[in-house]
Amino acid sequence: MKNLLIELQAPSKQGRLYWKHDPDIDPYLICLRNPIFRKVAYIINIGGGLAVLDIDSNHIVKRVEINISKKSWVIEDEFSIICRQLSADLSFPNLLERNNEIALAVKVTVDSSYQRLNIFIGDDVSYSLCVELSENCFALVENNYLRGFSIKMSG
């Protein structure tokens, strides 16, 4: 696997992802989950485990785990996500193997008040589309490739 090609599907309860504060894991990882979790059919391991995506048998992402310690997050003063927005489910149509490895960089940036977090996948962090996965979680997409996630961690 060389890239994270996605297809956008009609939004459904199956494809919603939510971040929830968990003091036991927050210093170590970020976890986005769908409450209607089905059996994992595929796993995408990015950057040697820095990011792990669990995908169901319908190729819809059900869980995202970012394994980068808070100590390694980059604080940015200027912090905004500006792009065209739409609501959809993320589908990974080209998965054939149960375990998929992809060698891409993963970087986490956060605003100075730790209210908004961006997770960038790959060296090219350009994106033109923000796909709403829930009220506090967006996927960052460029030309049908997943480039990261943006998470609102307050309110």
Backbone as CSV, one residue per row, in Angstrom:
resi,resn,N_x,N_y,N_z,CA_x,CA_y,CA_z,C_x,C_y,C_z
1,MET,0.848,-1.177,0.000,0.000,0.000,0.000,0.889,1.234,0.000
2,LYS,0.619,2.173,-0.918,1.481,3.348,-1.057,0.794,4.648,-0.679
3,ASN,-0.546,4.649,-0.609,-1.257,5.880,-0.290,-2.578,5.542,0.378
4,LEU,-3.290,6.558,0.773,-4.557,6.371,1.476,-5.709,6.869,0.608
5,LEU,-5.961,6.162,-0.495,-7.051,6.495,-1.394,-8.376,6.205,-0.703
6,ILE,-9.279,7.170,-0.754,-10.592,7.003,-0.117,-11.701,7.273,-1.118
7,GLU,-12.881,6.804,-0.773,-14.113,7.193,-1.448,-15.036,7.745,-0.376
8,LEU,-15.803,8.749,-0.739,-16.776,9.307,0.194,-18.111,8.624,-0.037
9,GLN,-18.714,8.163,1.050,-20.014,7.503,1.012,-21.037,8.413,1.693
10,ALA,-22.292,8.177,1.431,-23.343,8.942,2.099,-23.168,8.824,3.609
11,PRO,-23.344,9.924,4.342,-23.159,9.858,5.793,-24.170,8.924,6.446
12,SER,-23.686,8.166,7.420,-24.552,7.229,8.141,-24.062,7.103,9.579
13,LYS,-24.837,6.459,10.418,-24.409,6.209,11.795,-23.183,5.304,11.819
14,GLN,-23.032,4.457,10.813,-21.908,3.515,10.754,-20.566,4.219,10.578
15,GLY,-20.558,5.386,9.942,-19.302,6.057,9.629,-18.958,7.253,10.487
16,ARG,-19.734,7.518,11.520,-19.449,8.653,12.402,-18.287,8.300,13.322
17,LEU,-17.385,9.247,13.537,-16.270,9.055,14.472,-16.315,10.157,15.517
18,TYR,-16.081,9.779,16.778,-16.159,10.724,17.888,-14.906,10.639,18.747
19,TRP,-14.442,11.816,19.173,-13.370,11.874,20.163,-14.046,12.098,21.508
20,LYS,-13.571,11.380,22.515,-14.089,11.544,23.873,-12.904,11.627,24.822
21,HIS,-12.951,12.574,25.723,-11.884,12.738,26.713,-11.757,11.481,27.574
22,ASP,-10.552,10.980,27.673,-10.257,9.817,28.515,-8.924,10.093,29.205
23,PRO,-8.933,10.503,30.492,-7.698,10.891,31.170,-6.664,9.767,31.252
24,ASP,-7.100,8.520,31.144,-6.147,7.409,31.212,-5.308,7.278,29.950
25,ILE,-5.866,7.679,28.806,-5.105,7.513,27.559,-4.702,8.820,26.899
26,ASP,-5.334,9.950,27.253,-5.074,11.221,26.574,-3.595,11.623,26.486
27,PRO,-2.773,11.406,27.518,-1.365,11.804,27.378,-0.594,10.965,26.355
28,TYR,-1.127,9.792,26.004,-0.378,8.857,25.175,-0.938,8.697,23.768
29,LEU,-2.243,8.776,23.640,-2.805,8.573,22.314,-4.127,9.293,22.163
30,ILE,-4.512,9.472,20.904,-5.786,10.063,20.548,-6.601,8.950,19.918
31,CYS,-7.825,8.804,20.336,-8.642,7.731,19.791,-9.982,8.298,19.330
32,LEU,-10.318,8.059,18.072,-11.621,8.402,17.513,-12.371,7.090,17.331
33,ARG,-13.619,7.043,17.788,-14.345,5.777,17.755,-15.750,5.965,17.210
34,ASN,-16.268,4.888,16.645,-17.662,4.813,16.281,-18.336,3.946,17.348
35,PRO,-19.426,4.413,17.944,-20.062,3.611,18.998,-20.700,2.316,18.489
36,ILE,-20.994,2.257,17.191,-21.550,1.035,16.598,-20.385,0.286,15.972
37,PHE,-19.601,-0.353,16.800,-18.370,-0.977,16.303,-18.647,-2.386,15.817
38,ARG,-18.275,-2.630,14.584,-18.393,-3.962,14.005,-17.011,-4.594,13.955
39,LYS,-16.985,-5.860,13.696,-15.731,-6.594,13.629,-14.761,-5.933,12.644
40,VAL,-13.504,-5.855,13.047,-12.467,-5.282,12.194,-12.122,-6.275,11.092
41,ALA,-12.228,-5.813,9.861,-11.881,-6.655,8.713,-10.514,-6.295,8.161
42,TYR,-10.142,-5.009,8.285,-8.871,-4.524,7.745,-8.227,-3.568,8.751
43,ILE,-6.914,-3.531,8.729,-6.157,-2.603,9.559,-5.169,-1.879,8.665
44,ILE,-5.107,-0.554,8.820,-4.095,0.234,8.116,-3.158,0.779,9.186
45,ASN,-1.898,0.371,9.124,-0.863,0.776,10.067,0.005,1.819,9.360
46,ILE,0.001,3.041,9.867,0.696,4.153,9.223,1.914,4.549,10.048
47,GLY,3.042,4.681,9.379,4.255,5.166,10.043,4.734,4.269,11.155
48,GLY,4.637,2.967,10.979,5.115,2.033,12.002,4.295,2.048,13.274
49,GLY,3.019,2.373,13.184,2.143,2.361,14.349,1.825,3.733,14.914
50,LEU,2.334,4.807,14.287,1.997,6.147,14.766,0.510,6.429,14.598
51,ALA,-0.075,5.842,13.563,-1.518,5.919,13.362,-2.007,4.550,12.923
52,VAL,-3.147,4.135,13.467,-3.744,2.847,13.117,-5.216,3.088,12.833
53,LEU,-5.679,2.632,11.666,-7.072,2.753,11.277,-7.687,1.364,11.229
54,ASP,-8.806,1.184,11.921,-9.566,-0.067,11.876,-10.721,0.130,10.910
55,ILE,-10.856,-0.807,9.968,-11.837,-0.709,8.901,-12.755,-1.930,8.965
56,ASP,-14.057,-1.728,8.772,-14.989,-2.862,8.816,-15.095,-3.557,7.454
57,SER,-15.917,-4.576,7.363,-16.030,-5.364,6.131,-16.640,-4.574,4.973
58,ASN,-17.298,-3.457,5.272,-17.827,-2.577,4.230,-16.818,-1.509,3.822
59,HIS,-15.592,-1.637,4.335,-14.480,-0.730,4.038,-14.653,0.662,4.656
60,ILE,-15.502,0.782,5.683,-15.731,2.054,6.372,-14.836,2.115,7.603
61,VAL,-14.173,3.268,7.788,-13.307,3.429,8.958,-14.180,3.489,10.217
62,LYS,-13.799,2.689,11.231,-14.562,2.594,12.473,-13.802,3.111,13.683
63,ARG,-12.483,3.166,13.547,-11.667,3.598,14.692,-10.348,4.136,14.170
64,VAL,-9.890,5.222,14.771,-8.599,5.811,14.438,-7.840,5.985,15.745
65,GLU,-6.631,5.479,15.777,-5.794,5.601,16.970,-4.494,6.295,16.561
66,ILE,-4.177,7.400,17.230,-2.939,8.139,16.971,-2.051,7.953,18.185
67,ASN,-0.900,7.328,17.973,0.007,6.967,19.071,1.209,7.903,19.122
68,ILE,0.938,9.169,19.374,1.996,10.177,19.493,1.795,10.890,20.821
69,SER,2.771,10.803,21.687,2.692,11.410,23.016,2.462,12.913,22.924
70,LYS,1.713,13.452,23.883,1.471,14.898,23.953,2.773,15.696,23.940
71,LYS,3.830,15.112,24.478,5.121,15.802,24.512,5.647,16.092,23.110
72,SER,5.186,15.333,22.119,5.666,15.496,20.745,4.729,16.339,19.876
73,TRP,3.625,16.812,20.439,2.728,17.652,19.666,3.371,19.012,19.436
74,VAL,3.159,19.588,18.279,3.693,20.902,17.932,2.607,21.946,18.210
75,ILE,2.915,22.917,19.065,1.965,23.976,19.392,2.087,25.072,18.346
76,GLU,0.935,25.479,17.785,0.904,26.528,16.777,0.010,27.660,17.262
77,ASP,0.527,28.898,17.130,-0.262,30.067,17.525,-1.385,30.327,16.527
78,GLU,-1.035,30.346,15.239,-2.034,30.526,14.179,-2.600,29.162,13.847
79,PHE,-3.882,28.995,14.078,-4.451,27.663,13.951,-5.855,27.755,13.380
80,SER,-5.998,27.376,12.141,-7.329,27.370,11.551,-7.402,26.315,10.457
81,ILE,-8.570,25.816,10.250,-8.844,24.870,9.178,-9.825,25.575,8.250
82,ILE,-9.370,25.853,7.047,-10.218,26.525,6.077,-10.312,25.635,4.848
83,CYS,-11.510,25.141,4.588,-11.709,24.315,3.403,-13.199,24.099,3.190
84,ARG,-13.523,23.600,2.039,-14.905,23.247,1.719,-15.317,22.084,2.621
85,GLN,-16.520,22.132,3.169,-16.965,21.094,4.113,-18.174,20.337,3.583
86,LEU,-18.198,19.046,3.870,-19.364,18.217,3.606,-19.362,17.060,4.579
87,SER,-20.524,16.457,4.778,-20.641,15.328,5.687,-20.660,14.043,4.870
88,ALA,-19.851,13.066,5.283,-19.759,11.787,4.560,-19.092,10.749,5.446
89,ASP,-19.150,9.497,5.003,-18.390,8.411,5.619,-17.143,8.183,4.781
90,LEU,-16.042,7.789,5.420,-14.805,7.477,4.706,-14.745,5.994,4.406
91,SER,-14.536,5.676,3.141,-14.404,4.288,2.715,-13.040,4.105,2.059
92,PHE,-12.399,2.973,2.339,-11.112,2.618,1.737,-11.360,1.452,0.779
93,PRO,-11.679,1.736,-0.490,-12.152,0.703,-1.415,-11.084,-0.279,-1.895
94,ASN,-9.822,0.084,-1.823,-8.766,-0.745,-2.413,-8.105,-1.719,-1.447
95,LEU,-8.679,-1.943,-0.285,-8.069,-2.848,0.681,-8.337,-4.300,0.291
96,LEU,-7.272,-5.079,0.167,-7.394,-6.496,-0.150,-6.846,-7.372,0.969
97,GLU,-5.783,-6.908,1.612,-5.133,-7.643,2.692,-5.716,-7.208,4.034
98,ARG,-5.755,-8.104,4.999,-6.235,-7.758,6.338,-5.349,-6.705,6.983
99,ASN,-4.026,-6.881,6.909,-3.082,-5.931,7.497,-2.384,-5.162,6.376
100,ASN,-2.448,-3.843,6.465,-1.870,-2.964,5.459,-0.901,-2.010,6.129
101,GLU,0.312,-1.967,5.620,1.341,-1.070,6.150,1.586,0.033,5.133
102,ILE,1.736,1.253,5.631,2.070,2.369,4.761,3.082,3.252,5.472
103,ALA,4.168,3.561,4.789,5.264,4.331,5.388,5.061,5.818,5.101
104,LEU,4.257,6.455,5.929,4.032,7.894,5.827,4.283,8.531,7.187
105,ALA,4.726,9.779,7.160,4.941,10.522,8.400,3.589,10.874,9.024
106,VAL,3.565,10.993,10.352,2.370,11.430,11.075,2.812,12.541,12.026
107,LYS,2.119,13.682,11.950,2.469,14.840,12.777,1.207,15.370,13.443
108,VAL,1.327,15.765,14.710,0.206,16.335,15.448,0.525,17.783,15.793
109,THR,-0.417,18.671,15.472,-0.302,20.072,15.884,-1.517,20.411,16.733
110,VAL,-1.333,21.333,17.648,-2.396,21.717,18.574,-2.329,23.223,18.786
111,ASP,-3.483,23.847,19.025,-3.467,25.269,19.345,-2.958,25.456,20.766
112,SER,-2.605,26.679,21.115,-1.974,26.937,22.419,-2.884,26.650,23.604
113,SER,-4.192,26.628,23.394,-5.119,26.321,24.495,-5.539,24.846,24.502
114,TYR,-4.958,24.043,23.627,-5.258,22.605,23.539,-6.760,22.345,23.314
115,GLN,-7.375,23.183,22.488,-8.790,23.034,22.169,-9.021,22.414,20.790
116,ARG,-8.059,22.613,19.878,-8.183,22.073,18.530,-6.885,21.386,18.153
117,LEU,-7.037,20.202,17.564,-5.900,19.335,17.249,-5.961,18.949,15.777
118,ASN,-4.824,18.999,15.104,-4.736,18.510,13.730,-3.753,17.347,13.680
119,ILE,-4.119,16.329,12.935,-3.252,15.179,12.706,-2.991,15.141,11.209
120,PHE,-1.744,15.292,10.811,-1.391,15.291,9.397,-0.685,13.990,9.044
121,ILE,-1.094,13.400,7.931,-0.514,12.144,7.461,0.217,12.404,6.156
122,GLY,1.510,12.065,6.129,2.325,12.277,4.941,3.066,13.600,5.003
123,ASP,3.982,13.768,4.068,4.766,15.008,4.025,3.998,16.147,3.383
124,ASP,3.099,15.821,2.448,2.279,16.826,1.783,1.008,17.002,2.600
125,VAL,0.912,18.093,3.322,-0.231,18.288,4.210,-1.284,19.211,3.590
126,SER,-1.298,19.299,2.261,-2.319,20.122,1.621,-3.647,19.371,1.613
127,TYR,-4.725,20.102,1.731,-6.066,19.528,1.700,-7.017,20.617,1.235
128,SER,-8.073,20.230,0.561,-9.050,21.200,0.081,-10.461,20.870,0.537
129,LEU,-10.609,19.717,1.196,-11.929,19.271,1.614,-11.881,18.805,3.064
130,CYS,-12.846,19.267,3.855,-13.008,18.818,5.240,-14.277,17.981,5.294
131,VAL,-14.112,16.697,5.568,-15.246,15.787,5.610,-15.696,15.643,7.058
132,GLU,-16.901,16.095,7.358,-17.419,16.023,8.720,-17.765,14.582,9.058
133,LEU,-17.078,14.053,10.076,-17.340,12.703,10.570,-18.187,12.738,11.834
134,SER,-18.226,13.892,12.489,-19.091,14.182,13.626,-18.957,15.672,13.900
135,GLU,-19.667,16.150,14.917,-19.610,17.580,15.210,-18.232,18.035,15.686
136,ASN,-17.383,17.113,16.141,-16.060,17.512,16.624,-14.907,16.849,15.882
137,CYS,-15.199,16.210,14.739,-14.144,15.499,14.022,-14.318,15.628,12.505
138,PHE,-13.234,16.033,11.837,-13.222,16.170,10.393,-12.048,15.389,9.812
139,ALA,-12.254,14.801,8.648,-11.151,14.207,7.889,-10.674,15.270,6.903
140,LEU,-9.359,15.381,6.738,-8.769,16.325,5.796,-8.420,15.559,4.530
141,VAL,-8.945,15.994,3.388,-8.851,15.229,2.147,-8.345,16.122,1.015
142,GLU,-7.529,15.544,0.144,-7.051,16.222,-1.065,-7.078,15.220,-2.208
143,ASN,-7.841,15.517,-3.247,-7.920,14.657,-4.441,-8.181,13.190,-4.097
144,ASN,-9.134,12.923,-3.229,-9.515,11.568,-2.810,-8.442,10.826,-2.019
145,TYR,-7.517,11.550,-1.414,-6.518,10.948,-0.533,-6.680,11.527,0.868
146,LEU,-6.663,10.656,1.863,-6.736,11.094,3.250,-5.421,11.761,3.631
147,ARG,-5.501,12.999,4.129,-4.315,13.758,4.548,-4.258,13.974,6.048
148,GLY,-5.348,13.622,6.761,-5.314,13.789,8.212,-6.691,13.977,8.804
149,PHE,-6.679,14.442,10.048,-7.907,14.668,10.801,-7.784,15.971,11.566
150,SER,-8.907,16.615,11.835,-8.964,17.792,12.682,-10.006,17.515,13.757
151,ILE,-9.631,17.738,15.023,-10.500,17.394,16.144,-10.691,18.612,17.038
152,LYS,-11.936,18.905,17.348,-12.271,19.936,18.329,-12.412,19.235,19.667
153,MET,-11.576,19.616,20.643,-11.539,18.920,21.924,-12.247,19.670,23.034
154,SER,-13.102,20.620,22.685,-13.849,21.347,23.709,-15.279,21.521,23.229
155,GLY,-16.131,21.883,24.196,-17.524,22.221,23.913,-18.185,21.236,23.076
